[in-house]
Amino acid sequence: MDTSRLLRTSGTVIAAAGLLLSGCTSTGSGGLQAAASSSRGAAQAAPPVVPAALRSYYEQKLKWRDCGVPGFQCATMKAPLDYAHPESGQDVDIAVARRPATGPGKRLGSLVVNPGGPGGSGIGYLQAYAGIGYPASVRAQYDMVSFDPRGVDRSSPVECLTGPQMDKFTQVDQTPDNAAERAELVTAFKEFADGCKARSQRVLPHVSTVEAARDMDMLRAALGDGKLTYVGASYGTLLGATYADLFPGRVGRLVLDGAMDPSRPALEMNRDQTGGFETALRSFAKDCAKQPDCPLGQGGPEAVAERLQEFFRKVDAQPVPSGDPARPLGESLATTGVIAALYDESAWPQLREALTSAMNGDGSGLLGLADSYYEREPDGKYANLMFANAAVNCLDQPPAFAGPEAVDAALPSFEMASPVFGAGLAWASLNCTYWPVKATGEARALAAKGAPPIVVVGTVRDPATPYKWAQALAQQLDSGVLLTYDGDGHTAYGRGSTCIDTAINAYLLQGTAPKDGKKCT
């Protein structure tokens, strides 16, 4: 399997509700609440004139330096830790990277890209894909730019657990069968939250999407652009829509690909995404049944899915060796590996191979897929993707559940959405219940009144951001234009549809938005 392609999508994947750590948001209790509350006013629309307290930030000049990656330059931007008190002098460092326009032709300014997550490294995405893999015509006329949002990777990162602690966390049973397993899962979520508080107390209350959007406006100014041109994938669509709602007069050409619906509360969002994974599983199952090497046998999607569910039950009872004695393949890691591959249909052959091996007693293939999802390195170190993912989600909305009893009540609806993944994703939605910082945001529609046309892209069988979310966001935005890809996988731009790519390229290069409702295959 092309791991870089999987990471290109699955790094954006966790964006919405996610598998183990994403999608839910915090109740908030503990010593950081007071600091968090100071950012609530940030959700109000920004004034057209830069406030005096922010002027020095907006007027800063980026000092570009060599990144160590050929063709790319890096810089560090300062942003206030707390936008409610920028005069405090406390800052966060925002890491920025660019690849200058390659020419020839007229330079159109900067194109800022975001891969989603939340928690995905924009700089990693730029250097590994967008800065070299976006259409040549786009890279010729735009400086390709990205940044690690606050709390992510190089930008004052949130840290929570050590590598060995994270290894243990990823193996905790996500489908508890008894009181002891329920207690173990709750303890794991509490220990994760406590680790974040202990290691990241300063930044933890200030990594919301609203604050990241404000940072992005400072970046626009520092780049010398009067308006923001932007392509955001998955969670990047929420970041882009939030920006547009805060700064509608500063919107240039915005593409929101694999869209989230900002009006959906955490519980509904997580349940929707559960249904999205069921849709993707059915597509995989239908394709698998046609292949001679399908380890799940023949028959319809229901039969294939039932055999997968039986496999999960077996490794729950008796994990299989994975090549790492400390990490045998149990149900949680196996489920993570399957879900990681469902993000991109190009990973389906690798998923068939990994499942075949696991069913024959070798779990290394599924473990590798799970490690790619978690961004775990061979040396046992984890990127901070999952830490930042929880931190952002837990600020952006109140939690999906108040406690385990609420999960019990919701289990039937989750299992109806997906018989295979429903229980695990319902229990995963408990993670923000124990978060040490109170949520500063809430679910609400974003209109971005006065903004020029914004292109919202939805994939019909997207597992992570269900198509109906794109429909909803396009309707909420006053100038939303819906572009539909009738296909599989997460997001649509650059995934093989000439129709989609042509429409988006024309918008980015000529400013011509596609007709609202345009459909592509």
N, C-alpha and C positions, 0 to 999 in steps of 0.2 A: 504494500500500500504506500502511496505517496504521503508520508507523514506530514510533510510541510503543508500539503493541501488540507489534511485533516485538522491540523492546528489552525490553519487560516480560517476554517469555519468553526471548529469547536472552541477556539479561544473566544469567539464571538458568541458562542452558543449559550453560555451560562447566563447570558444577558438577561433573560426574562425570569423564568422561575427556577429552572435548573434542577439538577439531580440531587445533590446533597447539601449544598450551601447557598443556593441562590433562590431568588424569587420571593422569599419572605422578608418581612421587615420587623422592626423592633417594637417591643412594648416599652422597653426602657425602664430600668430601675437601677439605682446605684449612683456612685459619686460623680458621674460625668454629666448628669442631666442638666445642671445649671449652665454648663458651658455649651451644651447642645442647643438650649433654648434661644441663645442669642442669635442663631442664624435663621430663625423662622421668618423674619422680615424679608429675607432674601428672595422669597417667592414673589414679591411684588414687582411689577414691571419697572425696569430701570429708567431713570430720567434721561432725556435726550442729551443733556450736557453732563460731562463727567464730573462727579462731585470733587470738591477740592481735596478731600482726604484720599481720593484714589488717583489724583492727577499724576503723582510721581510714578505710580505703577504703570499707568497708561502711556507715559512718555519715556519709559525705559527703552534703551537700545539693546538689541540682542547682539552678543559678541560671539560670532560663529567661529567654530574651531573644527579641526579634523576629528571625525568620529572613530577612525580606525577601520571604517568600512568604506572601500573605494566608492567615490561618487557622492558620499553623504557628508553633511556638516551637522554639528550639534551645538546647542546653546542651552543656557539656563535662564529661565524667567522667574522673577519674584512675584508672588501673589500674597495678599494678606491671609493669614491663617483664619481670621474671623472677619467676614465682610461687615458685620454689625459694628466692629470696633477696629477699623483699619489703622487708626492712629496709635494702636498699642505697640506697633513696631514688631510684632510677631509675624513672621513670614513662613510660607512654604516654598520650596524650590520646585519649579515645574520644568521637567526635562523636555526639550524640543529638538526635533531633527528635521532636516529637509534634504531634498535632492533638487538642485536648481534645474529649471526648464532646459531641456536638451536642444530646443530649436530644431529646424528653422521655423519661422513664422512669428506672428505677433505674440508677445508674452501677455497672458491674461491675468497674471497675479498668482496668488497662492491657492492651492487646493488642499484643504485640511481633511484628513481622513481619520476615522476612528473605527477599530475592529469590534467594539462591543465589550462584552463581559457581563456586568461591569468588572473591571480588573484586568482586561486584556491590555497588553503593552502596545500603545500606538507606535512607539519607536521600533519595536520588534516587528510589528506588522508592516511598517513602512519599508524597513530595510530588507525584510525577507520576501515581501510580496508587492505591496502597492507601488513602491518606488521603482521597481523593475518590471512588474507584471501588468500594471495598468496599460491600456492601449497606448501605443507609441504616439498617436496624435494628441492624446491628452497630456502625456508627459512632456511632449515637445513645447506645449504652450503654457503649462502651469509649473511653478515650483511645487513639487510634491512635499507636503508638510504633515507631520503628526506630532503628538505629544503624549506623554504618559500622564493621565489625569491624576490629580492630587490623591495620594494614598496608594498609587500604583507603581510598582517596579522602581524606576529611577526617581520618582517624584514623591519624596517624603513618604516612603511606603509603609502601609499597615503591616505589622507582623503579629503573629498569634501563637503558632506552635513550632517546635523544632521538627526536623525531619523525622526522627523516630516517633515523636508524638503524633505527627500527621499520618505516618504509616499506620499507627494504631487506630486513629480516628477513622480512616477510610475503610477499615475492616469491621467497624461496629455494625451489627445487624440492623438494617433499616426496615425490616418487617418483623417486629418483635412478636413472638408467639406466646409469651407468658410474662408474668409480672417482673421476673428477674431481667429479662431482655429489655422490657420497657424502661426499667430503672437504669440499665446500662446505657441505653440510648439517650435518655434525658441527662444523665451524668456527662456523657460525651459532649452534648451541646453546651452544657454549663461550663465545662472545662475549656472548650473552644472559646467561648465568650470571655471567660476569665483571663485566658491567655492573651486575647486581643487587648483587654483593658490593661493588663500588666505591662505589655510591651509597647502599646501604642496610645497611651492615654492622651497625649497632647493632640494628636491629629485626628483621633477617632470621631470626635463630634463634628468634624469639618470636612467630610468627604462626600457630601451629598451631590446629587446631579445638578441642582441649582448652582452650587458653588463651582462645580466643574464648568458649567456653562458660562458663568461670569469670568472664569479664568480664560475660557476660549475667546471671549470678547477682548480681553487684554492682549491675547496672542494675536488676534486680528489686527489690533492697533499696532503692536510691535512689528508685525510683518509689513506694515505700511499699506494695508488694504482698507478701503473705505467700507466695503461690504464683505461678508463671509461667504466664500464658496466652499462647499462641504459635502463629503460623502460619508454617511454613517451607516454601519451595519448592525443589525440586531439591537442590543442596548444602545449602540451609537445612534439609533433613530430616536430614542427617548432623549438623549443628550442634545441632538439636533433640534428636535421639536421644542424642548425646553428653551434652548437658545432663541429660537424663532419667536416664542411667546414672550420672552423677556426683552428681546431686541428686534422687533419686527422691521424697524426702519433700517437695520444693518444687515438684513438678509440679502444675499446675492442669489446664487444658484445652489439649492439644497436638494440632495438626493438621500432619502431615508429608506434603506433597503433591508427587508426582513423586519417590518415595522412592529413596534410594540404599541399597545393601546394604553395611554396614560390614565384613562378614566377607570380602568379595571382595578378593584381592590385586590390585595395580595391573594386572598383565598380564591377568588375567581380566576386570577391570572395563573395561579399554580394548577388549578383544575383544568383550565383551558390548555395549558401546556402538556398536561398529562394526556389529554385527548390528542394533542399534536403528535406525541410520541407513538400513540396507538395507531394513528394514521400512517406514520412512517414505517412502523413495524409491519403493518398490513401490506404496504408497498414492497418492503423487503421480502416478506413471506411469499407474496405472489410471484416475485422474481425468483426467489430461492427454489420454489417448487418446480420451476422449469429447468433448473440446472442439474446436471448429473452428479455434482459433488455436494448437493444440499444435505447437510447433516440432520436437518429437521424433517426429512422425508418429503413425500408428495402430498397432494390434497389441497384443499382451499386454505385461505389465510387463517381461519379459525383452528384448523387441525395443526397447522405449522406453529401457530402461536401457543397452542396447548402443549406441544412438545417442548417448546422453549421454556414455558412455565414449569414443566416437569423437570427440565434440566436445572433450573434455578432451585427448585425444591431439593434436588439431590445434593447440590453443592452447599446448600444451606445446612443440610444434615451432616455432610461429610465433604469438606473442602478438598480440592485436588492439588497436587504439587504444581508449583509455578516456576521452579528454578530458583526461587528465593525462599529459603526455609522459614524466614520470619513473616512471609506474606503468601501463604497458600491461597488459592483462588476459592473464596467463599462466595456467598450470594451477592454481597454488596459490591465487591470488586468485579464480579462477573457481570452484574447488571450495569455498572458504570462502563465497562468495556463495550457492551452491546449498544448502549445509548450513545457513546462517543461515535461509533461507526454509523449510526443512523442519521447523523447530521449531513452526511455527504454520500450520495449513491455510489460514488467512485470507490468508497470503502467497503461496499457490500462483498466483493470477492474475498477481501481480507477477513471480513467477519465470518464468512462461511468456513474459511480455512481455520480461523481461531476457534470457532465453535466445534469443528470436527476434532481438532487436537484436544480441546478441553474434555469432550465427551469420551476421548480415549485416554484420559488421565494426564494430559499435559496442558496446564493452564497458562503457560507463558504468553501465548498470543493475546488472550483476553486481558491479561495483566498489562501487557504493553499498551493496549488500547486505553485501558484505564489510566495508566501513567501519562499518556499523551493528554488525556482530558484534564488531569490534575496538574499538568506541567511539572511532573517529577523527573528529575535528572537521574542518570544511571548511578551517580554517586550518593543518591538518597536525599539530595536537596530539592526543595520545592520552590518554584517561583511563588510570588505572593498573590497570584491570581485568585485563589479561593479565599484568602483573607480579605483582600480588597473587595471581592464580590459580595461577601456577607456584610462588610462594613457599609458599603454604599446602599445595598438593598435595605439594610436595617435602619438607615436614616430616611430613606425615601418614602416609606409607607409604614403605617402601623402593622403589627404582625398578622399573619393569617390565622393563628390560633392562640388562645389564652393559656392552653395547657393540654396535656394528653387526653383529657376527657373530651375536649373539643375535636381532637383528631378522631377519636372513636366515633363521634357523631357524624363526621364528614366522610368516613371511610367508604360507606356504600356509594356515595356519589363519585368518589375518585375511582373506585373499582368499576363502576359503570363506564366511566370515561376510558379506562384501560384495565382490563382484567389482569394483564401481565405486569404493568408498572404502577398501577393505581395505589396500592398499599404503600410501596416504598416512597413514592413521591408525596403522598399525604403526610407520612411521618417526617420526611425531609423538610416539610414546610413548617416544622416546629422550631427550626434552628434560631429564628430571631426572637422567639418568646423570651429568651433568657439574656438578651443583649443588654450590655451595661449602659447604653446611651438611648435616650428616648427619641423616637422618630420625630423629625422636623418637617417632613412632607406628608402628603396625602394624595390619594388617587383623585385626579381631576382632569377634565377635558382641557386640551390646549388649542387655542384658536389662532394665535399669531395674527391678530387683526392688522391689516394693512401690509402684510408681507407679500412679495411677488409670488408667482407660482412655485409651489414646493412639490417635488415629485416623490410620491410614496409608492414603494415597490413591495408587492406581496407575492409569495410563492404558494400555490394552491395546496401542496402537500408538505409544507414546511413543518418540521417536527418541533422546533423550539419557539417559533413565533407564528402561531396559527394564522392562516390567511384572513380570518375575520378581524384580526387586530389591524391589519393594513387597511381593510375596508373602513374600520371605525376611525382610524387616525386620519385618513384622507377626508372623511366627512367632518371631523372635528375642526381641522384646519380650514380657515376661511378660504385659503387659496390652494388647498390640497388637490393634487392630480394623481389619480390611482393608475398605476401601471402593473398589470398582472402577468405573472409567469406561470403557465399551466405545466408544472413540473414537480420534481422531487428535490429534497435537500434544503439546506438552510441558506437563505438569501439567493439572489438571482444574477446580479451584475458580475460579469467575468466568469460565468459558470457554463458557458457553451451555447447560450441562446443568442444568435446573431440579431434577432429582433429586439431583445432587451438591450444588448450592448449598443446597437445602432441608435435606439431611442435615447439612451442616457448620454451617449457621446454627443449627439446633436444638441442636447440640452446644455451640457457642460461647455461645449465649444461655440455654439451659436446662440445659446440662450433660448432655443425653441423647445418648449415643453411638449411632451406627447399629448395627444388628445386624451382627456379624462376618460377612463374606462378601457383604454387600449389593452388588448390581450395578446400575449406572445406564447410560443411554444419553444 
